[in-house]
Amino acid sequence: MVHLRDTLRQVAVRVATEAAELVETTRRSAVRDVETKSSATDPVTAGDRAAERLIRERLAELRPGEPVFGEEEGGARTADGVRWVVDPIDGTVNYLYGFPWYSVSVAAQSDGITVAGAVVEPASGRVWSAARGAGATLDDNPLRASSAERLELTLVATGFAYRPERRAWQTEIVRRILPRVRDIRRTGSAALDLCMVAAGWVDGYFEAGLNPWDWAAGSLIAEEAGAVVELPGTGDLGDAVFAAAPGVAAPLRQLLREAGISPGNTS
């Protein structure tokens, strides 16, 4: 199984890197072809579609017969054995504007649990990856979550949904926690937010309403870097994804509960 996880990690890195190169080299033309999905603020570009097609083609060559679940073309939500979960561009709004904080995320899951994954930044070429039980790296350098221990000095990342009513609720959560932490960061890419926790660039991260492709690779990278990770439906934070340095995970989780994140309060 260890050998398989290493192989899946290598495949994830290879495929995500190839897709990232396509995403970056075609950006200027790709952002001229834009449609919307859940709302007028939820775009999908030609770059998203082309990158997912490339990922699917390459996975079919390298791992034939294994199903793929992707943001743009859907696929198997559950599967026995290995399933790939991909986000061709996480941070499409950033990509659309030329703000260089977006990523390609490719994860391999076994029986629903992520065992390997890669997050690649097209603009910089940085490669984040992990295999379960084998640690996490950024450009082959080992990652470790921060040593933060005081809630009031905790730098927290988060994100916001596209639907106005959910965004209003998320803004209220931030209003309630902001006086209790060092500060809030909002970058626009959930996958990279989780990687930031892994690197210690932020001490914690939370976001409600994400899809599996948003967190499948990044959550493993954070976990393998020593962060405490909680995925939707696995704890008492409702549908939120949560990742934090071990020293602040408990008080930050409690603060979020007090602020209104719970299974019964995720508008």
PASEBA-1860 file (N, C-alpha, C; in nm, 3 decimals):
! residues 267
1> MVHLRDTL> 0.082/-0.120/0.000/0.000/0.000/0.000/0.086/0.126/0.000 ~ 0.201/0.121/0.073/0.290/0.236/0.077/0.342/0.267/-0.063 ~ 0.381/0.162/-0.136/0.430/0.183/-0.272/0.321/0.244/-0.360 ~ 0.196/0.196/-0.344/0.086/0.250/-0.423/0.067/0.398/-0.394 ~ 0.072/0.437/-0.267/0.053/0.577/-0.232/0.161/0.664/-0.292 ~ 0.285/0.616/-0.291/0.394/0.692/-0.352/0.372/0.707/-0.502 ~ 0.327/0.600/-0.565/0.299/0.605/-0.708/0.187/0.703/-0.739 ~ 0.080/0.700/-0.659/-0.031/0.792/-0.679/0.013/0.937/-0.658
9> RQVAVRVA> 0.101/0.959/-0.564/0.153/1.094/-0.542/0.231/1.142/-0.664 ~ 0.314/1.056/-0.719/0.392/1.093/-0.836/0.301/1.123/-0.955 ~ 0.197/1.043/-0.971/0.102/1.067/-1.079/0.029/1.200/-1.059 ~ -0.013/1.226/-0.935/-0.083/1.352/-0.905/0.005/1.472/-0.937 ~ 0.131/1.466/-0.897/0.224/1.576/-0.924/0.243/1.594/-1.074 ~ 0.264/1.485/-1.144/0.288/1.491/-1.288/0.170/1.551/-1.362 ~ 0.051/1.501/-1.333/-0.067/1.545/-1.405/-0.102/1.690/-1.369 ~ -0.094/1.725/-1.240/-0.125/1.862/-1.198/-0.026/1.961/-1.257
17> TEAAELVE> 0.101/1.921/-1.266/0.203/2.009/-1.323/0.177/2.034/-1.472 ~ 0.141/1.929/-1.544/0.110/1.945/-1.686/-0.011/2.035/-1.706 ~ -0.113/2.015/-1.623/-0.233/2.099/-1.634/-0.202/2.243/-1.598 ~ -0.118/2.264/-1.498/-0.081/2.400/-1.457/-0.009/2.473/-1.569 ~ 0.075/2.403/-1.641/0.145/2.465/-1.754/0.046/2.508/-1.862 ~ -0.054/2.423/-1.888/-0.157/2.459/-1.985/-0.237/2.579/-1.937 ~ -0.276/2.578/-1.811/-0.354/2.687/-1.753/-0.282/2.821/-1.769 ~ -0.153/2.820/-1.742/-0.078/2.946/-1.745/-0.049/2.994/-1.886
25> TTRRSAVR> -0.012/2.903/-1.974/0.025/2.944/-2.109/-0.095/2.989/-2.192 ~ -0.214/2.947/-2.154/-0.333/2.984/-2.230/-0.421/3.086/-2.159 ~ -0.373/3.144/-2.048/-0.460/3.227/-1.965/-0.520/3.345/-2.043 ~ -0.441/3.415/-2.119/-0.491/3.536/-2.184/-0.607/3.507/-2.278 ~ -0.600/3.399/-2.350/-0.711/3.364/-2.439/-0.824/3.296/-2.363 ~ -0.790/3.216/-2.261/-0.891/3.138/-2.188/-0.989/3.227/-2.114 ~ -0.942/3.340/-2.061/-1.030/3.424/-1.980/-1.125/3.508/-2.066 ~ -1.109/3.500/-2.197/-1.204/3.568/-2.286/-1.329/3.484/-2.309
33> DVETKSSA> -1.320/3.357/-2.275/-1.433/3.264/-2.294/-1.482/3.223/-2.156 ~ -1.580/3.297/-2.103/-1.624/3.280/-1.965/-1.774/3.254/-1.961 ~ -1.814/3.156/-1.881/-1.953/3.131/-1.851/-1.971/3.138/-1.700 ~ -2.095/3.125/-1.652/-2.119/3.125/-1.508/-2.193/2.998/-1.470 ~ -2.183/2.964/-1.339/-2.244/2.841/-1.289/-2.353/2.874/-1.187 ~ -2.320/2.868/-1.058/-2.422/2.882/-0.954/-2.477/3.024/-0.942 ~ -2.397/3.123/-0.983/-2.440/3.262/-0.977/-2.356/3.342/-1.074 ~ -2.389/3.471/-1.089/-2.314/3.557/-1.180/-2.170/3.577/-1.134
41> TDPVTAGD> -2.142/3.551/-1.006/-2.007/3.569/-0.953/-1.928/3.439/-0.950 ~ -1.984/3.332/-1.007/-1.921/3.199/-1.004/-1.882/3.162/-1.147 ~ -1.763/3.203/-1.193/-1.728/3.184/-1.334/-1.662/3.050/-1.363 ~ -1.669/3.011/-1.488/-1.590/2.900/-1.540/-1.532/2.946/-1.673 ~ -1.402/2.930/-1.689/-1.335/2.978/-1.810/-1.299/2.861/-1.902 ~ -1.258/2.896/-2.022/-1.208/2.794/-2.114/-1.087/2.724/-2.054 ~ -1.013/2.795/-1.970/-0.897/2.734/-1.904/-0.938/2.623/-1.808 ~ -1.046/2.643/-1.733/-1.098/2.538/-1.644/-1.132/2.413/-1.724
49> RAAERLIR> -1.205/2.432/-1.832/-1.252/2.318/-1.910/-1.137/2.245/-1.979 ~ -1.044/2.322/-2.035/-0.931/2.259/-2.104/-0.841/2.184/-2.006 ~ -0.820/2.242/-1.889/-0.734/2.177/-1.790/-0.795/2.047/-1.741 ~ -0.928/2.047/-1.717/-0.989/1.923/-1.671/-0.986/1.816/-1.779 ~ -1.005/1.855/-1.904/-0.996/1.756/-2.013/-0.856/1.694/-2.017 ~ -0.754/1.779/-2.003/-0.616/1.728/-2.003/-0.593/1.632/-1.887 ~ -0.640/1.671/-1.768/-0.622/1.585/-1.650/-0.687/1.450/-1.672 ~ -0.809/1.450/-1.723/-0.880/1.325/-1.746/-0.808/1.238/-1.850
57> ERLAELRP> -0.758/1.301/-1.955/-0.687/1.226/-2.058/-0.559/1.164/-2.003 ~ -0.484/1.240/-1.925/-0.358/1.191/-1.872/-0.381/1.082/-1.767 ~ -0.482/1.098/-1.683/-0.512/0.994/-1.585/-0.558/0.865/-1.653 ~ -0.632/0.879/-1.762/-0.676/0.760/-1.835/-0.557/0.684/-1.892 ~ -0.451/0.758/-1.927/-0.330/0.694/-1.979/-0.246/0.632/-1.867 ~ -0.232/0.707/-1.758/-0.142/0.664/-1.651/-0.207/0.569/-1.551 ~ -0.339/0.585/-1.530/-0.412/0.502/-1.433/-0.543/0.456/-1.497 ~ -0.534/0.375/-1.600/-0.655/0.337/-1.674/-0.757/0.264/-1.587
65> GEPVFGEE> -0.883/0.300/-1.609/-0.991/0.234/-1.539/-1.030/0.296/-1.406 ~ -0.952/0.393/-1.359/-0.985/0.456/-1.230/-1.074/0.578/-1.254 ~ -1.189/0.586/-1.187/-1.284/0.694/-1.213/-1.231/0.829/-1.167 ~ -1.285/0.934/-1.229/-1.246/1.072/-1.199/-1.371/1.151/-1.161 ~ -1.360/1.228/-1.055/-1.467/1.318/-1.012/-1.410/1.459/-1.019 ~ -1.462/1.541/-1.111/-1.407/1.674/-1.134/-1.510/1.784/-1.122 ~ -1.462/1.906/-1.102/-1.552/2.018/-1.083/-1.635/2.047/-1.207 ~ -1.575/2.040/-1.324/-1.644/2.085/-1.444/-1.724/1.974/-1.513
73> EGGARTAD> -1.679/1.848/-1.506/-1.745/1.741/-1.579/-1.805/1.635/-1.488 ~ -1.801/1.657/-1.357/-1.864/1.564/-1.265/-1.793/1.429/-1.263 ~ -1.872/1.321/-1.251/-1.816/1.188/-1.245/-1.860/1.115/-1.121 ~ -1.787/1.011/-1.087/-1.823/0.924/-0.975/-1.803/0.994/-0.841 ~ -1.912/1.014/-0.769/-1.901/1.075/-0.636/-1.846/0.976/-0.534 ~ -1.873/0.849/-0.554/-1.818/0.744/-0.469/-1.769/0.631/-0.557 ~ -1.671/0.558/-0.508/-1.618/0.447/-0.585/-1.538/0.356/-0.494 ~ -1.543/0.228/-0.524/-1.455/0.134/-0.455/-1.315/0.148/-0.515
81> GVRWVVDP> -1.214/0.128/-0.432/-1.078/0.140/-0.482/-1.039/0.285/-0.502 ~ -0.952/0.309/-0.599/-0.897/0.443/-0.621/-0.990/0.527/-0.707 ~ -1.013/0.650/-0.661/-1.088/0.749/-0.737/-1.009/0.878/-0.734 ~ -1.007/0.951/-0.846/-0.937/1.079/-0.855/-1.037/1.194/-0.840 ~ -0.999/1.292/-0.761/-1.083/1.410/-0.737/-1.003/1.531/-0.781 ~ -1.054/1.606/-0.878/-0.973/1.711/-0.940/-1.047/1.844/-0.948 ~ -0.971/1.948/-0.927/-1.017/2.085/-0.950/-0.921/2.147/-1.050 ~ -0.963/2.168/-1.173/-0.869/2.215/-1.275/-0.814/2.354/-1.249
89> IDGTVNYL> -0.896/2.441/-1.191/-0.847/2.571/-1.143/-0.922/2.604/-1.015 ~ -0.853/2.600/-0.905/-0.911/2.644/-0.778/-0.870/2.788/-0.757 ~ -0.969/2.877/-0.759/-0.940/3.020/-0.757/-0.964/3.082/-0.895 ~ -1.074/3.040/-0.959/-1.100/3.086/-1.095/-1.118/3.237/-1.105 ~ -1.177/3.298/-1.002/-1.193/3.445/-1.006/-1.055/3.512/-1.008 ~ -0.962/3.461/-0.927/-0.825/3.515/-0.931/-0.765/3.498/-1.070 ~ -0.783/3.380/-1.127/-0.733/3.351/-1.262/-0.791/3.447/-1.363 ~ -0.920/3.474/-1.352/-0.988/3.564/-1.443/-0.929/3.704/-1.438
97> YGFPWYSV> -0.893/3.749/-1.318/-0.841/3.884/-1.300/-0.689/3.894/-1.316 ~ -0.621/3.781/-1.324/-0.476/3.785/-1.331/-0.409/3.796/-1.196 ~ -0.485/3.772/-1.090/-0.429/3.773/-0.955/-0.361/3.638/-0.934 ~ -0.230/3.633/-0.912/-0.154/3.507/-0.924/-0.166/3.414/-0.804 ~ -0.288/3.383/-0.762/-0.309/3.293/-0.649/-0.424/3.198/-0.685 ~ -0.391/3.102/-0.769/-0.486/3.000/-0.812/-0.405/2.872/-0.831 ~ -0.474/2.760/-0.841/-0.400/2.633/-0.840/-0.475/2.524/-0.915 ~ -0.401/2.420/-0.948/-0.457/2.296/-0.999/-0.446/2.193/-0.887
105> SVAAQSDG> -0.556/2.127/-0.855/-0.558/2.032/-0.743/-0.597/1.894/-0.795 ~ -0.513/1.795/-0.766/-0.538/1.657/-0.808/-0.515/1.566/-0.689 ~ -0.616/1.487/-0.652/-0.606/1.399/-0.536/-0.651/1.258/-0.573 ~ -0.586/1.161/-0.511/-0.625/1.021/-0.525/-0.686/0.977/-0.393 ~ -0.807/0.921/-0.401/-0.874/0.870/-0.282/-0.890/0.720/-0.293 ~ -0.879/0.653/-0.180/-0.904/0.510/-0.172/-1.019/0.487/-0.076 ~ -1.128/0.434/-0.128/-1.248/0.413/-0.047/-1.292/0.540/0.024 ~ -1.282/0.653/-0.048/-1.330/0.780/0.002/-1.233/0.860/0.086
113> ITVAGAVV> -1.113/0.808/0.112/-1.014/0.877/0.194/-0.896/0.916/0.106 ~ -0.855/1.043/0.112/-0.743/1.089/0.030/-0.613/1.023/0.077 ~ -0.543/0.962/-0.017/-0.416/0.895/0.016/-0.298/0.962/-0.052 ~ -0.323/1.046/-0.151/-0.215/1.118/-0.218/-0.274/1.238/-0.289 ~ -0.194/1.342/-0.304/-0.245/1.459/-0.372/-0.138/1.560/-0.404 ~ -0.170/1.647/-0.500/-0.079/1.755/-0.537/-0.160/1.881/-0.566 ~ -0.103/1.994/-0.528/-0.158/2.125/-0.558/-0.047/2.204/-0.624 ~ -0.067/2.246/-0.748/0.037/2.315/-0.823/-0.010/2.455/-0.859
121> EPASGRVW> 0.076/2.553/-0.839/0.045/2.692/-0.869/0.094/2.726/-1.009 ~ 0.005/2.751/-1.104/0.049/2.782/-1.240/0.137/2.907/-1.250 ~ 0.106/3.011/-1.174/0.178/3.137/-1.188/0.322/3.128/-1.140 ~ 0.346/3.050/-1.034/0.480/3.041/-0.976/0.550/2.909/-1.006 ~ 0.471/2.806/-1.039/0.528/2.674/-1.061/0.552/2.595/-0.933 ~ 0.514/2.650/-0.818/0.536/2.578/-0.693/0.449/2.453/-0.686 ~ 0.507/2.348/-0.630/0.440/2.218/-0.623/0.428/2.175/-0.477 ~ 0.306/2.162/-0.430/0.275/2.110/-0.298/0.226/1.966/-0.316
129> SAARGAGA> 0.272/1.874/-0.232/0.222/1.738/-0.246/0.234/1.662/-0.116 ~ 0.163/1.549/-0.110/0.166/1.464/0.009/0.119/1.325/-0.028 ~ 0.165/1.227/0.050/0.109/1.092/0.049/0.083/1.054/0.193 ~ -0.027/0.986/0.217/-0.063/0.954/0.354/0.045/0.869/0.420 ~ 0.092/0.919/0.535/0.197/0.851/0.609/0.337/0.883/0.564 ~ 0.351/0.967/0.460/0.484/0.997/0.405/0.519/1.145/0.413 ~ 0.437/1.225/0.479/0.467/1.367/0.494/0.424/1.450/0.375 ~ 0.441/1.582/0.390/0.403/1.678/0.287/0.522/1.766/0.253
137> TLDDNPLR> 0.528/1.811/0.128/0.640/1.893/0.084/0.592/2.008/-0.003 ~ 0.673/2.113/-0.008/0.662/2.221/-0.104/0.793/2.223/-0.183 ~ 0.784/2.191/-0.312/0.905/2.180/-0.395/1.009/2.091/-0.328 ~ 0.964/1.978/-0.277/1.048/1.875/-0.215/1.103/1.913/-0.078 ~ 1.066/2.030/-0.026/1.107/2.070/0.109/0.996/2.033/0.208 ~ 1.031/1.965/0.318/0.928/1.920/0.413/0.850/2.036/0.472 ~ 0.721/2.013/0.493/0.632/2.114/0.550/0.598/2.080/0.694 ~ 0.576/2.187/0.774/0.533/2.168/0.911/0.441/2.282/0.949
145> ASSAERLE> 0.328/2.246/1.008/0.235/2.349/1.056/0.301/2.434/1.164 ~ 0.245/2.550/1.190/0.307/2.645/1.282/0.305/2.596/1.426 ~ 0.383/2.661/1.508/0.389/2.628/1.651/0.303/2.721/1.735 ~ 0.207/2.789/1.671/0.120/2.883/1.743/0.049/2.815/1.860 ~ 0.036/2.889/1.970/-0.030/2.835/2.089/-0.131/2.930/2.150 ~ -0.134/3.055/2.106/-0.226/3.154/2.164/-0.330/3.196/2.062 ~ -0.456/3.179/2.098/-0.564/3.210/2.006/-0.560/3.354/1.960 ~ -0.529/3.446/2.051/-0.531/3.588/2.016/-0.419/3.626/1.919
153> LTLVATGF> -0.321/3.537/1.901/-0.213/3.560/1.806/-0.221/3.467/1.685 ~ -0.339/3.413/1.661/-0.360/3.317/1.553/-0.404/3.388/1.426 ~ -0.330/3.365/1.318/-0.366/3.420/1.187/-0.452/3.316/1.116 ~ -0.573/3.356/1.077/-0.673/3.261/1.027/-0.712/3.296/0.884 ~ -0.713/3.195/0.799/-0.761/3.212/0.661/-0.903/3.159/0.651 ~ -0.978/3.214/0.558/-1.113/3.166/0.532/-1.152/3.199/0.389 ~ -1.273/3.164/0.353/-1.324/3.196/0.220/-1.473/3.217/0.225 ~ -1.529/3.261/0.113/-1.671/3.293/0.108/-1.737/3.226/-0.011
161> AYRPERRA> -1.862/3.191/0.005/-1.939/3.124/-0.099/-1.981/3.223/-0.207 ~ -2.042/3.171/-0.313/-2.091/3.257/-0.419/-2.233/3.305/-0.394 ~ -2.314/3.226/-0.324/-2.452/3.265/-0.300/-2.459/3.377/-0.196 ~ -2.531/3.485/-0.222/-2.534/3.599/-0.132/-2.579/3.565/0.010 ~ -2.682/3.478/0.024/-2.733/3.449/0.157/-2.630/3.373/0.241 ~ -2.557/3.280/0.180/-2.452/3.211/0.254/-2.335/3.305/0.283 ~ -2.303/3.391/0.190/-2.193/3.485/0.210/-2.223/3.580/0.326 ~ -2.348/3.621/0.338/-2.386/3.708/0.450/-2.366/3.636/0.583
169> WQTEIVRR> -2.403/3.508/0.589/-2.384/3.429/0.711/-2.235/3.413/0.741 ~ -2.154/3.386/0.639/-2.010/3.371/0.660/-1.946/3.500/0.708 ~ -1.994/3.612/0.658/-1.943/3.742/0.703/-1.973/3.763/0.851 ~ -2.089/3.719/0.896/-2.124/3.731/1.038/-2.033/3.646/1.124 ~ -1.998/3.527/1.079/-1.904/3.443/1.152/-1.770/3.515/1.168 ~ -1.722/3.574/1.059/-1.594/3.647/1.065/-1.604/3.765/1.161 ~ -1.715/3.836/1.157/-1.733/3.950/1.248/-1.721/3.906/1.394 ~ -1.772/3.789/1.425/-1.772/3.741/1.562/-1.634/3.692/1.608
177> ILPRVRDI> -1.556/3.636/1.516/-1.427/3.582/1.560/-1.313/3.681/1.547 ~ -1.326/3.782/1.461/-1.215/3.873/1.434/-1.157/3.940/1.558 ~ -1.238/3.982/1.655/-1.179/4.045/1.775/-1.099/3.947/1.861 ~ -1.110/3.817/1.836/-1.049/3.717/1.922/-0.922/3.656/1.863 ~ -0.887/3.691/1.738/-0.768/3.635/1.674/-0.679/3.748/1.624 ~ -0.560/3.711/1.575/-0.467/3.814/1.527/-0.525/3.888/1.407 ~ -0.573/3.812/1.306/-0.628/3.874/1.185/-0.685/3.764/1.097 ~ -0.752/3.808/0.990/-0.814/3.718/0.894/-0.750/3.739/0.757
185> RRTGSAAL> -0.730/3.631/0.683/-0.683/3.638/0.545/-0.784/3.567/0.454 ~ -0.810/3.625/0.336/-0.901/3.564/0.239/-0.830/3.570/0.103 ~ -0.786/3.453/0.052/-0.704/3.450/-0.070/-0.783/3.411/-0.193 ~ -0.889/3.331/-0.178/-0.967/3.292/-0.293/-0.939/3.154/-0.347 ~ -0.854/3.076/-0.280/-0.828/2.938/-0.322/-0.823/2.851/-0.198 ~ -0.924/2.767/-0.180/-0.929/2.679/-0.063/-0.811/2.584/-0.060 ~ -0.775/2.529/-0.177/-0.663/2.435/-0.183/-0.535/2.501/-0.132 ~ -0.510/2.624/-0.174/-0.389/2.693/-0.130/-0.400/2.740/0.015
193> DLCMVAAG> -0.519/2.772/0.062/-0.536/2.805/0.204/-0.493/2.687/0.291 ~ -0.532/2.567/0.253/-0.492/2.448/0.328/-0.341/2.427/0.320 ~ -0.284/2.454/0.204/-0.138/2.445/0.191/-0.068/2.549/0.279 ~ -0.128/2.667/0.292/-0.069/2.769/0.379/-0.066/2.723/0.523 ~ -0.168/2.651/0.567/-0.166/2.595/0.702/-0.050/2.496/0.714 ~ -0.032/2.414/0.610/0.077/2.316/0.611/0.213/2.382/0.623 ~ 0.229/2.498/0.559/0.357/2.568/0.559/0.377/2.656/0.682 ~ 0.273/2.676/0.761/0.282/2.769/0.873/0.270/2.914/0.832
201> WVDGYFEA> 0.223/2.938/0.709/0.203/3.076/0.664/0.078/3.137/0.727 ~ -0.016/3.054/0.765/-0.127/3.092/0.852/-0.137/2.983/0.957 ~ -0.203/3.014/1.067/-0.213/2.918/1.178/-0.338/2.833/1.171 ~ -0.440/2.880/1.099/-0.564/2.805/1.090/-0.644/2.846/0.969 ~ -0.740/2.763/0.934/-0.827/2.788/0.819/-0.961/2.722/0.843 ~ -1.067/2.790/0.800/-1.199/2.729/0.802/-1.280/2.784/0.686 ~ -1.370/2.703/0.634/-1.461/2.749/0.531/-1.576/2.650/0.518 ~ -1.696/2.701/0.512/-1.815/2.617/0.498/-1.861/2.614/0.353
209> GLNPWDWA> -1.925/2.503/0.316/-1.988/2.495/0.186/-1.899/2.457/0.070 ~ -1.782/2.401/0.098/-1.691/2.361/-0.009/-1.734/2.229/-0.071 ~ -1.682/2.203/-0.188/-1.700/2.074/-0.255/-1.575/1.988/-0.238 ~ -1.587/1.856/-0.255/-1.471/1.769/-0.233/-1.348/1.807/-0.314 ~ -1.367/1.853/-0.438/-1.251/1.888/-0.519/-1.175/2.009/-0.462 ~ -1.243/2.092/-0.382/-1.176/2.208/-0.323/-1.073/2.166/-0.218 ~ -1.103/2.060/-0.143/-1.020/2.025/-0.028/-0.951/1.890/-0.034 ~ -0.982/1.809/-0.136/-0.933/1.671/-0.137/-0.781/1.661/-0.126
217> AGSLIAEE> -0.707/1.739/-0.204/-0.562/1.734/-0.199/-0.507/1.819/-0.084 ~ -0.556/1.941/-0.071/-0.502/2.033/0.029/-0.519/1.985/0.171 ~ -0.630/1.916/0.200/-0.651/1.869/0.337/-0.548/1.765/0.376 ~ -0.510/1.678/0.283/-0.406/1.579/0.313/-0.271/1.646/0.333 ~ -0.241/1.746/0.251/-0.114/1.818/0.266/-0.105/1.883/0.403 ~ -0.215/1.946/0.448/-0.217/2.005/0.581/-0.203/1.900/0.690 ~ -0.276/1.790/0.676/-0.272/1.684/0.777/-0.133/1.622/0.787 ~ -0.071/1.597/0.672/0.062/1.536/0.673/0.170/1.632/0.724
225> AGAVVELP> 0.139/1.761/0.726/0.230/1.860/0.784/0.207/1.877/0.934 ~ 0.117/1.799/0.991/0.095/1.802/1.135/-0.023/1.883/1.181 ~ -0.100/1.940/1.088/-0.216/2.018/1.127/-0.330/1.926/1.170 ~ -0.416/1.979/1.255/-0.540/1.911/1.291/-0.642/1.945/1.184 ~ -0.697/1.844/1.120/-0.787/1.864/1.007/-0.922/1.799/1.036 ~ -1.029/1.873/1.004/-1.164/1.821/1.018/-1.238/1.849/0.888 ~ -1.297/1.746/0.831/-1.366/1.758/0.703/-1.517/1.760/0.724 ~ -1.594/1.805/0.625/-1.739/1.814/0.641/-1.802/1.682/0.687
233> GTGDLGDA> -1.885/1.693/0.790/-1.957/1.577/0.839/-1.879/1.487/0.933 ~ -1.754/1.522/0.964/-1.673/1.435/1.050/-1.664/1.485/1.193 ~ -1.714/1.605/1.221/-1.705/1.660/1.355/-1.828/1.743/1.387 ~ -1.807/1.847/1.466/-1.919/1.929/1.510/-1.917/2.069/1.449 ~ -1.853/2.084/1.332/-1.850/2.214/1.266/-1.935/2.215/1.139 ~ -2.035/2.129/1.137/-2.127/2.129/1.023/-2.058/2.090/0.895 ~ -2.081/2.170/0.788/-2.021/2.137/0.659/-1.891/2.213/0.635 ~ -1.828/2.260/0.742/-1.705/2.336/0.729/-1.583/2.245/0.718
241> VFAAAPGV> -1.485/2.291/0.642/-1.351/2.233/0.642/-1.269/2.314/0.742 ~ -1.195/2.244/0.826/-1.118/2.309/0.933/-0.978/2.250/0.935 ~ -0.877/2.336/0.945/-0.739/2.292/0.960/-0.666/2.394/1.046 ~ -0.588/2.346/1.141/-0.519/2.439/1.231/-0.395/2.375/1.291 ~ -0.301/2.460/1.329/-0.184/2.414/1.402/-0.230/2.347/1.531 ~ -0.162/2.240/1.574/-0.209/2.165/1.691/-0.228/2.250/1.816 ~ -0.142/2.351/1.835/-0.147/2.430/1.957/-0.267/2.522/1.969 ~ -0.334/2.550/1.856/-0.450/2.640/1.860/-0.576/2.575/1.806
249> AAPLRQLL> -0.568/2.449/1.768/-0.683/2.383/1.706/-0.804/2.380/1.798 ~ -0.786/2.340/1.921/-0.900/2.328/2.013/-0.965/2.462/2.042 ~ -0.890/2.566/2.082/-0.957/2.694/2.108/-1.016/2.758/1.983 ~ -0.954/2.739/1.867/-1.010/2.795/1.744/-1.140/2.724/1.707 ~ -1.142/2.592/1.722/-1.265/2.518/1.695/-1.376/2.563/1.789 ~ -1.344/2.581/1.917/-1.444/2.626/2.013/-1.495/2.765/1.978 ~ -1.405/2.853/1.936/-1.445/2.987/1.896/-1.541/2.984/1.778 ~ -1.515/2.897/1.683/-1.603/2.886/1.568/-1.740/2.834/1.608
257> REAGISPG> -1.743/2.739/1.700/-1.873/2.691/1.750/-1.950/2.804/1.816 ~ -1.882/2.881/1.900/-1.947/2.993/1.968/-1.996/3.098/1.868 ~ -1.924/3.111/1.755/-1.960/3.211/1.655/-2.078/3.168/1.570 ~ -2.115/3.039/1.576/-2.236/2.995/1.506/-2.218/2.890/1.401 ~ -2.096/2.834/1.385/-2.079/2.723/1.294/-2.120/2.596/1.364 ~ -2.225/2.532/1.314/-2.274/2.409/1.373/-2.358/2.338/1.268 ~ -2.386/2.207/1.287/-2.467/2.136/1.189/-2.602/2.200/1.162 ~ -2.657/2.269/1.259/-2.788/2.327/1.241/-2.788/2.474/1.203
265> NTS> -2.669/2.529/1.175/-2.663/2.673/1.150/-2.565/2.705/1.039 ~ -2.585/2.644/0.923/-2.502/2.673/0.807/-2.593/2.716/0.693 ~ -2.637/2.839/0.699/-2.737/2.890/0.604/-2.690/2.877/0.460
END
